[in-house]
């Protein structure tokens, strides 16, 4: 497979903060939904899904997925001192159009959060 099949999408979102202690779980469920949707839409290879959440009072929380079987890992945090959190995501996958990836990100995140797209 050549690099011409790869699509990269970067997005910035503002998320509502779920109840204390539920942020990682909510992100995990949203990313599982995202991966399922990508597979259903023909994704053949995962480059990565990388993200960073930050607020004014906590160290940033990083998330990373590098295989389609969902090896979601978190590093950093904790997060949760604010009502809303900025989330920056970068997705690189094969055989899925940019528009589909962007739609899947919004749909998957909105299942668990109130989302504002920046």
Order of alpha helices (4+ residues) and beta strands (2+ residues): beta-alpha-beta-beta-beta-beta-alpha-beta
